[in-house]
Amino acid sequence: MIKSIILVGLGGALGSILRYVVGLGIKQLVATSFPIATFIINIIGCLIIGLLYGISEKNNLGNSDLNYLLIIGFCGGFTTFSTFANENFNLIQQQNFITPLFYISSSIIIGILAVRLGYKIII
């Protein structure tokens, strides 16, 4: 149990650091009011978790240390769903209803498709 907690924490820390660095890079490249950095990070995270889940299933890894480190820890730290929710809340508070509608629907649809793509690449 302690080992699993440490692995999740380590993976989460690495994922969070990478999310921060990637987010900064995207914001420097693209100037827009649309929360593009969070959107791209969430889609990449969905693809990564699909790939990792496919690898885990294909190799019967179950509750392995690698799953704790990468799927639960890293992907949990890298993806930014809480930021996603907060950004949409702020857009709605500003009476901007079209952008969050597009952001929410495209994130969910493309995110699910990215998980499927990652999974299909492995399986």
Sequence and secondary structure as in RCSB ss.txt:
>XXXX:A:sequence
MIKSIILVGLGGALGSILRYVVGLGIKQLVATSFPIATFIINIIGCLIIGLLYGISEKNNLGNSDLNYLLIIGFC
GGFTTFSTFANENFNLIQQQNFITPLFYISSSIIIGILAVRLGYKIII
>XXXX:A:secstr
 HHHHHHHHHHHHHHHHHHHHHHHHHHHH   SS HHHHHHHHHHHHHHHHHHHHHHHTT SS HHIIIIIIIIH
HHH  HHHHHHHHHHHHHTT  HHHHHHHHHHHHHHHHHHHHHHHHH 
